């Protein structure tokens, strides 16, 4: 039973346009959310996070939005660049835990 | 510059062999983790440690074992490799802060 769901296995976007990656969760005990970026044959790297007390967090081209009532978060990348092509994992942490629960990832391809 | 190191990066081994995947970190993190990840799937936690001489099994049943004799070192051992063990194995460490959840580059294991 997946508690963190990324329903789009892949997304293709033109360079310069916006990329929107979506993530849904089922467990209301999650209070911290993270996005990781993973290139093939590499480990995931931390990208951006958001606490459940916020609804938006921005870092350069990357913005994460959290809708707690819908149990939904999204990662916006503007503008998208070919170097952004990677697999993006959504993860969620329950209060008091150190261990994230991961989604299955979305493969983003940004075309030049 | 990586602060968490995994060796080997790639390994092809015959069925029945014993293997040890190495993981070391130089950040002084007390918490370390092993994940298994297949393409298109979420990262599954197989082992974790919150300190020296402390190890626990994760959510995914695994035939591997781990040890934590030194803070910086968290090796994973398969006593008898099988084709079903073919996967990518990712080591991570953290100091408790979700921002500090750092992954190694992974070991791609193929059992033939």
Interface residues (C-beta under 8 A of the other chain):
Chain A: X2 X4 X9 X32 X34 X36 X41 X42 X43 X44 X45 X46 X49 X89 X93 X98 X99 X100 X101 X102 X103 X104 X105
Chain B: X6 X9 X31 X33 X40 X41 X42 X43 X45 X48 X50 X58 X90 X91 X92 X94 X96 X98 X99 X101 X102 X103 X104 X105 X106 X108
